Amino acid sequence: MSDDSAQQQGIEQRISAHIAHNARVWNYWLGGKDHYEVDEQVGDMVTSMYPSIGEVARADRAFLGRAVTFLAGEAGIRQYLDVGTGLPTVENTHEVAQRIAPDARVVYVDNDPIVLTHARALLTSSAQGATSYVDADAHDPKAIIEAASRTLDLDRPVAIMLLGILNFVLDTEKATAIVRDLVAAVPSGSYLVLTHPTLELGGEGNEAAMKFWNENATPPITARTGAEVSAFLDGLELIEPGLVSCARWRTEGTEEGPLVAQFGVVARKP
Ligand SMILES: C[S@@+](CC[C@H](N)C(=O)[O-])C[C@H]1O[C@@H](n2cnc3c(N)ncnc32)[C@H](O)[C@@H]1O
């Protein structure tokens, strides 16, 4: 068996069609097709408890588009490390960045086996730029940095993107250490982009839906307060408007969607 087919077989063994997985349920909420029946059932149950979850997913993706547009345009960033990529959908990080800067280089990181297979097939780069895909766990920032350094020049600024991923690192000290290690590996002028669910911005049924998720799906999730999310940004300069609902981050000129219970922020390493 070739290395590639052995790797593919290993990936297939990690896929569970019997337990709802976050990447696939997120894809379902975004209107994608890459999910199983169990993901639809759990996704529908969460929606019945927390009706705005679909708006959260769409607002998060729209925030990604505006944040990368800002980074590739105004901030001149040419390198992206997108951890917790999710299943490919429309307006993926490299598409937004390479539309503005065709030479942009993007490393995608996820630990979901289906994301891995789809990303390799679909997240293909412009001729001038590069994309690569790393199968790694967010709990292991050193492995992520080492793998990313094969595609990115870590002596030049990098935008580290942690969208909807630190909420799967349940221990706040561990999450802080992950952010610290990732940010330490990139130079001054780099950026950190975060989205994170919270119970502080409304969202009826959010808490009960998270409890249901943690009892029925994987991986388990946690919400954080604004103060906890702000602590991840220690030592960084917040780009206006700071830490806000991701649906309210730099919406000028676009139609403002409903307020969602998901923080969004972009910060610069001085
Ligand atoms: C809510 S989705 C967010 C996707 C995308 N970043 C976005 O904002 O649309 C979270 C992603 O993080 C991935 N993920 C969850 N826990 C992870 C971990 N410990 N290491 C790496 N990826 C993880 C999931 O597989 C999923 O693709």
The ligand as a Gaussian input file, in Angstrom:
#p B3LYP/6-31G(d) Opt

LIG

0 1
 C      -16.854000      26.019000      14.457000
 S      -15.782000      25.329000      13.236000
 C      -15.081000      26.840000      12.647000
 C      -14.606000      26.749000      11.240000
 C      -14.022000      28.050000      10.680000
 N      -12.852000      28.472000      11.424000
 C      -15.060000      29.124000      10.707000
 O      -14.919000      30.066000      11.496000
 O      -16.027000      29.015000       9.959000
 C      -14.437000      24.691000      14.236000
 C      -13.401000      23.858000      13.519000
 O      -12.368000      23.555000      14.476000
 C      -11.983000      22.201000      14.335000
 N      -11.443000      21.731000      15.621000
 C      -12.123000      21.492000      16.763000
 N      -11.273000      21.109000      17.729000
 C      -10.033000      21.103000      17.187000
 C       -8.736000      20.804000      17.688000
 N       -8.554000      20.430000      18.962000
 N       -7.680000      20.907000      16.849000
 C       -7.851000      21.283000      15.550000
 N       -9.056000      21.591000      15.019000
 C      -10.142000      21.497000      15.828000
 C      -13.246000      21.473000      13.925000
 O      -12.936000      20.258000      13.247000
 C      -13.901000      22.510000      13.004000
 O      -13.494000      22.326000      11.678000

